[in-house]
């Protein structure tokens, strides 16, 4: 793909460079400065990475990795939390049609085994590895880098509000996970998963206490653990 070709190449390997942190204005919208800086220093293929679903009591944590086409970036990319559901879905399809995209899910059993932080990082690493392209550098939302990434990377706190690539990844992860929870609601009825997407709303916590945890509930999370200790025998789905 022509848009993956570098604009200029540095003689210095990208993994030996001191990553340049741009000043962050919390009121500004994400831009492409980090990606262009990396391009100019030898990284022709840069992906943004973000996750969705760290806080829910049920369902997977989902991560996405996105390589934007610099000549065809969808307008309106922003932190997915700042977009309406309608706008997120519209941008989701624009991203799929113009970018290289990968996503990965880590389910409740693994979350319970390794904890949600490690599961989130694992999903991020898996999403980068799933890209159908050689990646020179990954921009990761947050303050930690996933293990076993196939490329150099930098963590950007509030990256979904700073980098267009990370913002795109946040949208993909959110829309994919939300749709999964809508489908899971058909299998695990009574919890209202299609509405709250597994997050610990009052109605969801009450449903877990009444019905017991399902197979997709995270038993290491306090409200679910409490339900396991108080549920009636045979109430687990």
C-alpha positions in Angstrom: 0.0 0.0 0.0 1.5 3.3 -1.1 0.4 5.1 2.0 2.6 2.9 4.1 5.7 4.3 2.4 7.8 6.6 4.6 7.9 10.4 3.9 11.5 10.5 5.0 13.8 8.0 6.6 16.3 8.6 9.4 19.6 6.7 9.7 18.8 6.2 13.3 16.8 3.1 14.2 13.4 4.2 15.7 13.9 2.0 18.8 17.0 3.9 19.8 15.4 7.3 19.7 14.2 9.3 22.7 10.4 9.5 22.0 9.3 13.1 21.8 6.4 14.1 24.1 4.3 16.9 22.7 2.6 19.3 25.1 -0.9 18.1 25.8 -3.9 20.4 25.9 -6.8 18.7 27.6 -9.3 20.8 25.6 -7.7 20.0 22.2 -8.8 17.2 19.9 -6.5 14.3 19.0 -4.1 15.0 16.1 -1.5 13.2 14.0 1.6 14.8 15.4 3.0 11.7 17.1 2.5 9.6 14.0 4.1 12.1 11.7 7.1 12.6 14.0 7.6 8.8 14.1 7.2 8.7 10.3 9.9 11.3 9.9 12.2 9.3 12.1 12.0 6.1 10.3 8.7 4.4 11.4 6.7 4.1 8.2 4.0 2.0 9.8 2.6 3.3 13.1 -0.5 1.8 14.8 -2.6 3.1 17.7 -3.8 0.7 20.4 -6.5 1.1 23.0 -8.9 -1.2 25.0 -12.5 -1.2 26.2 -14.0 -3.1 29.0 -11.7 -2.9 32.0 -14.5 -2.0 34.4 -17.4 -4.3 33.6 -18.4 -7.3 35.8 -19.1 -9.4 32.7 -17.7 -10.1 29.3 -14.3 -9.7 27.7 -11.8 -6.9 27.7 -11.4 -5.9 24.1 -8.4 -4.2 22.5 -7.9 -2.8 19.0 -5.0 -1.8 16.9 -5.4 0.6 14.0 -3.1 1.8 11.2 -4.6 4.9 9.7 -4.1 6.0 6.1 -2.5 9.5 6.5 -4.2 10.5 3.2 -7.6 9.3 4.2 -8.2 9.8 7.9 -11.9 9.8 8.9 -13.2 13.2 10.1 -14.4 13.4 13.7 -12.1 10.8 15.4 -12.0 11.3 19.1 -11.9 9.4 22.4 -14.8 7.0 22.0 -16.2 8.0 25.4 -16.8 11.5 24.1 -18.8 10.4 21.1 -22.4 9.3 20.9 -23.2 5.7 20.1 -24.5 6.7 16.6 -21.3 8.7 15.8 -19.1 5.9 17.1 -20.8 3.3 14.9 -20.5 5.6 11.8 -16.8 6.2 12.4 -16.3 2.5 13.1 -17.3 1.6 9.6 -15.3 4.5 8.1 -12.2 3.2 10.0 -12.8 -0.3 8.7 -13.1 1.0 5.1 -10.0 3.2 5.2 -7.5 1.6 7.7 -5.8 -1.6 8.7 -7.6 -2.9 11.8 -7.2 -5.8 14.2 -8.9 -6.5 17.5 -8.6 -9.1 20.3 -10.7 -10.3 23.2 -9.6 -11.7 26.6 -12.5 -13.5 28.4 -13.5 -13.6 32.0 -11.7 -16.9 32.9 -8.4 -15.4 31.9 -9.2 -12.1 33.5 -9.8 -13.9 36.8 -6.6 -15.9 36.4 -4.1 -13.1 35.5 -6.1 -9.9 36.7 -7.7 -7.2 34.5 -4.6 -5.1 34.1 -2.6 -8.0 32.7 -5.5 -9.1 30.6 -5.9 -5.7 29.1 -2.2 -5.6 28.2 -2.4 -9.1 26.7 -5.4 -8.0 24.5 -3.4 -5.0 23.3 -0.4 -7.2 22.4 -2.6 -9.7 20.6 -4.3 -6.9 18.6 -1.0 -5.6 17.4 0.1 -9.1 16.4 -3.1 -9.6 14.5 -2.5 -6.7 12.1 -2.0 -7.7 8.5 1.0 -5.5 8.2 4.5 -5.1 9.5 4.4 -2.5 12.3 7.4 -0.3 13.0 6.0 1.4 16.1 2.9 1.2 18.4 1.3 4.1 20.3 -0.4 2.6 23.4 -3.1 4.3 25.4 -2.3 4.5 29.1 0.9 4.4 31.2 2.1 0.8 30.6 3.4 -1.1 27.7 2.1 -4.6 26.9 4.5 -7.5 27.1 5.8 -9.2 23.9 5.0 -6.5 21.4 6.4 -7.2 18.0 7.7 -3.7 17.7 9.0 -0.7 19.7 6.2 1.3 21.5 5.4 4.3 23.6 2.6 4.6 26.2 0.6 7.9 26.0 -1.5 8.8 29.0 -4.9 10.0 27.7 -3.7 8.8 24.3 -7.2 8.6 22.9 -7.5 12.3 23.3 -4.0 13.0 21.9 -3.4 10.6 19.0 -5.8 10.0 16.1 -4.6 6.5 15.7 -5.3 5.7 19.4 -8.7 7.5 19.1 -9.5 5.2 16.1 -8.5 2.2 18.1 -10.7 3.3 21.1 -13.7 3.5 18.8 -13.1 0.1 17.2 -12.6 -1.6 20.6 -15.7 0.0 22.1 -18.0 -0.8 19.2 -16.8 -4.4 18.8 -17.2 -5.0 22.6 -20.6 -3.4 22.8 -21.9 -5.5 19.9 -20.5 -8.6 21.6 -22.4 -7.8 24.7 -25.6 -7.3 22.8 -25.2 -10.8 21.3 -24.2 -12.3 24.7 -27.5 -10.8 26.1 -29.4 -13.4 24.0 -27.4 -16.2 25.6 -27.4 -15.0 29.2 -30.8 -13.4 29.7 -31.9 -11.6 32.8 -28.8 -9.5 33.4 -29.6 -6.7 30.9 -26.2 -7.0 29.2 -27.5 -5.3 26.0 -28.2 -2.2 28.0 -25.3 -1.7 30.4 -22.8 -3.8 28.4 -21.7 -5.6 31.6 -20.8 -2.5 33.6 -21.7 -2.5 37.4 -24.9 -0.6 37.3 -27.3 -1.0 40.2 -29.6 -3.2 38.1 -26.8 -5.4 37.0 -25.5 -5.9 40.5 -29.0 -6.8 41.7 -29.4 -9.3 38.8 -26.1 -11.0 39.7 -27.3 -11.3 43.3 -30.7 -12.7 42.2 -29.6 -15.0 39.4 -26.0 -15.8 40.4 -23.0 -15.2 38.1 -23.1 -16.5 34.6 -20.2 -18.1 32.7 -19.1 -14.7 31.4 -19.0 -13.0 34.8 -15.6 -12.0 36.3 -15.5 -13.9 39.6 -12.5 -12.0 40.8 -14.5 -8.7 40.8 -15.9 -7.9 44.2 -19.7 -7.7 43.4 -19.5 -11.0 41.6 -17.5 -12.6 44.4 -20.1 -11.4 46.9 -22.9 -12.9 44.8 -21.0 -16.2 44.8 -20.9 -16.2 48.5 -24.6 -15.4 49.0 -26.4 -17.1 46.0 -28.7 -20.0 46.5 -27.3 -23.5 45.5 -27.9 -24.2 41.8 -28.5 -20.6 40.8 -25.3 -20.2 38.8 -25.8 -20.3 35.0 
